[in-house]
């Protein structure tokens, strides 16, 4: 049961339905605010293991005040994280400043998925929430590609089974490795060059990153489809997903808020 406590007027608070969700990634922490089933606000902060409970409280207060929302209006909190040391302060802030015990996505939580993984505890919470959202909204087999610090491919069957997937170095990591390990190459913006054949070093690097990475994504998707024995919908999400989606031959849908919607769905399943 997800509960809020310490409220002076429990009956008034119970009539409110504003849910804060937070997806803690390796680089950024995404936060969103739902009113009923509508995502009304979202923002990103840098993931930090050093951020304190009170700093999170100030973050909540300043952002909500910008939009004329009171801390007391929040009726629930759901958190997923792939950075365990960053969780404690956020959880404490939810309790101290929002008067809510947050739902933590992890073992024992109802997701509606059947996890066909050798060790389900190894599955990142971000991968679970993406799969839950894909199953809920598309109601068919799916492959979800999340372009974050790492790029993950997650496969869901027609029957709602989480089948596993693939983990690759992210686009940013790949570019950083290229620049770090070469003497004469400098970091470039991840953007579409004028042509595939680069006429400058900058454009050649951009072509390699964009078209090389897109080709890798398309190739892996085709291999995954062959093993799934289904006709999955192909969904992209995460930081750099939009630019890859525009060039991909296989990606069908761009869903920037997939994780937030997955967190809200999981929250409702565990009320």
C-alpha positions in Angstrom: 0.0 0.0 0.0 1.4 3.4 -1.0 0.5 5.8 1.8 0.9 9.5 2.7 1.2 10.4 6.3 1.4 13.3 8.7 -1.3 15.3 6.9 -3.5 17.6 9.0 -6.6 16.9 6.7 -6.4 13.3 5.4 -9.9 13.5 3.8 -9.0 16.6 1.8 -5.7 15.1 0.8 -7.3 11.8 -0.3 -9.3 13.6 -2.9 -6.2 14.8 -4.6 -4.4 12.7 -7.2 -1.1 14.3 -8.1 1.7 11.7 -8.4 5.4 12.5 -8.6 7.5 10.0 -10.5 11.3 10.0 -10.7 13.6 7.9 -13.0 17.2 8.1 -11.7 19.6 7.4 -14.6 23.3 7.3 -14.7 23.6 10.8 -16.1 20.2 12.5 -15.5 17.3 12.2 -13.2 14.0 12.7 -14.9 11.0 13.8 -12.8 7.4 14.1 -13.8 4.1 15.2 -12.2 0.8 13.5 -13.0 -2.6 14.9 -12.3 -4.9 12.0 -12.6 -3.6 10.2 -15.7 -2.1 13.3 -17.4 1.6 14.2 -17.3 1.4 17.9 -16.6 5.0 18.8 -15.7 8.4 17.2 -16.3 12.0 18.3 -15.7 15.5 16.9 -15.5 18.3 17.4 -13.1 21.8 16.0 -13.1 22.1 12.7 -11.2 24.2 13.2 -8.1 25.2 10.8 -5.3 26.0 13.8 -3.2 22.7 15.7 -3.3 21.2 15.9 0.2 17.7 15.4 1.4 17.3 19.1 2.0 18.7 20.0 -1.5 16.0 17.7 -3.0 13.4 19.5 -0.8 14.5 22.8 -2.2 14.4 21.4 -5.7 10.8 20.3 -5.2 9.8 23.6 -3.6 11.3 25.9 -6.2 10.0 23.9 -9.2 6.5 23.5 -7.8 6.3 27.1 -6.8 7.1 28.1 -10.4 3.9 26.4 -11.4 1.7 27.4 -8.4 1.7 23.9 -6.9 2.0 23.3 -3.2 4.1 20.4 -1.8 1.0 19.3 0.2 -0.8 18.6 -3.1 1.4 15.6 -3.9 -0.5 12.4 -3.0 2.1 9.8 -4.0 5.6 9.2 -5.2 7.2 6.4 -7.4 10.9 6.0 -8.0 13.0 3.8 -10.3 16.8 4.0 -10.2 19.9 2.4 -11.7 22.1 4.4 -9.3 21.5 2.9 -5.8 23.6 5.5 -3.9 21.4 8.3 -5.3 18.2 6.9 -4.0 18.4 7.4 -0.3 18.3 11.2 -0.3 15.4 11.4 -2.7 13.4 8.8 -0.7 14.0 10.8 2.5 13.0 14.0 0.8 9.7 12.5 -0.4 9.0 11.5 3.2 10.1 14.8 4.8 8.8 17.4 2.3 6.0 15.6 0.5 4.8 13.4 3.5 4.8 10.4 1.2 6.4 7.0 1.5 7.6 6.4 -2.1 7.0 3.3 -4.1 10.4 1.9 -5.1 10.5 -0.2 -8.3 12.2 -3.5 -7.4 11.7 -7.1 -6.5 8.2 -7.8 -5.0 6.5 -4.9 -6.8 3.5 -5.7 -9.0 4.3 -4.9 -12.6 2.0 -7.1 -14.6 5.0 -8.6 -16.4 6.2 -12.1 -16.4 10.0 -11.9 -16.2 11.6 -14.6 -18.4 15.1 -13.7 -17.2 17.6 -16.1 -15.5 18.0 -13.7 -12.5 15.1 -11.2 -12.5 16.9 -9.2 -9.8 19.5 -8.2 -12.4 17.0 -6.4 -14.6 17.4 -2.6 -14.3 14.3 -0.8 -12.9 14.4 1.5 -16.0 14.0 -1.4 -18.3 11.1 -2.8 -16.3 9.2 0.5 -16.3 9.7 0.9 -20.1 8.4 -2.6 -20.7 5.4 -2.0 -18.5 4.5 1.1 -20.4 5.0 -0.5 -23.8 2.7 -3.5 -22.8 0.1 -1.2 -21.4 -0.2 1.2 -24.4 0.5 -1.0 -27.4 -0.9 -4.3 -26.1 1.3 -6.4 -28.4 4.8 -7.7 -28.7 7.4 -4.8 -28.5 11.0 -4.0 -28.7 11.9 -0.9 -26.7 15.2 0.9 -27.3 16.2 3.3 -24.6 19.0 5.7 -25.7 20.6 6.7 -22.3 24.1 6.5 -20.9 23.9 2.9 -22.1 21.5 1.9 -25.0 19.2 -0.9 -24.0 17.0 -3.1 -26.2 14.2 -4.8 -24.3 11.9 -7.4 -25.7 8.3 -8.0 -24.6 6.1 -10.9 -26.0 2.5 -10.8 -27.1 1.7 -12.4 -23.8 3.3 -9.7 -21.7 6.5 -11.6 -21.0 9.7 -9.7 -20.5 12.1 -11.8 -22.6 15.4 -10.0 -22.0 17.4 -7.9 -24.4 20.7 -6.2 -25.3 22.9 -3.6 -23.6 25.3 -1.5 -25.7 27.5 1.5 -25.0 25.5 4.7 -25.4 26.0 7.2 -28.1 27.7 9.7 -25.8 30.0 7.0 -24.4 31.0 5.9 -27.9 31.8 9.4 -28.9 33.8 10.0 -25.7 35.8 6.9 -26.3 36.6 7.9 -29.8 37.8 11.3 -28.7 39.7 10.1 -25.6 41.6 7.3 -27.5 42.7 9.4 -30.5 45.3 12.2 -30.5 43.8 14.5 -33.2 40.0 14.1 -32.9 38.0 16.6 -30.9 34.5 16.2 -29.5 31.7 17.2 -32.0 28.0 17.9 -31.7 25.9 14.8 -32.3 24.0 16.1 -35.3 23.1 15.2 -38.9 26.0 16.0 -41.3 25.4 17.3 -44.8 26.1 13.9 -46.3 27.2 10.4 -45.3 30.6 11.0 -47.0 32.2 13.5 -44.7 34.1 16.3 -46.3 35.6 17.5 -43.0 36.8 15.7 -39.9 33.8 17.0 -38.0 31.3 15.8 -40.6 33.1 12.5 -40.9 32.8 11.9 -37.1 29.1 13.0 -37.1 28.4 10.6 -39.9 30.1 7.8 -38.1 28.3 8.4 -34.9 24.8 9.0 -36.4 24.7 6.7 -39.3 27.0 4.1 -37.8 25.0 3.9 -34.6 21.7 3.9 -36.5 22.9 1.0 -38.6 23.9 -0.9 -35.5 20.4 -0.2 -34.0 18.6 -1.4 -37.1 20.8 -4.5 -37.4 20.2 -5.5 -33.8 16.4 -4.9 -34.1 16.2 -7.2 -37.2 18.1 -9.9 -35.3 15.9 -9.6 -32.2 12.7 -9.9 -34.3 14.0 -13.2 -35.8 14.4 -14.6 -32.3 11.1 -13.3 -30.9 8.8 -15.2 -33.3 6.4 -12.2 -33.0 5.8 -9.1 -35.0 6.8 -6.5 -32.4 6.1 -2.8 -32.4 9.5 -0.9 -32.3 9.6 2.0 -29.8 12.4 4.4 -29.0 12.8 6.5 -25.9 15.6 8.3 -24.0 17.8 11.3 -24.5 19.1 10.9 -28.1 16.2 8.7 -29.4 14.6 11.4 -31.6 17.6 11.9 -33.8 18.1 8.2 -34.3 14.4 7.6 -34.9 14.5 10.1 -37.8 17.2 8.0 -39.6 16.2 4.5 -38.5 14.5 2.0 -41.0 13.0 0.0 -38.2 11.9 2.3 -35.3 8.2 3.1 -35.6 7.4 5.2 -32.5 9.2 7.9 -30.5 8.0 8.0 -26.9 10.0 10.4 -24.8 7.9 9.9 -21.7 7.7 6.1 -21.7 9.5 5.6 -18.3 7.4 8.2 -16.6 4.2 6.6 -17.8 5.5 3.2 -16.8 6.2 4.5 -13.3 2.6 5.9 -13.0 1.2 2.6 -14.2 3.2 0.6 -11.7 2.2 3.0 -8.9 -1.5 2.4 -9.7 -0.9 -1.4 -9.7 0.5 -1.2 -6.2 -2.0 1.2 -4.5 
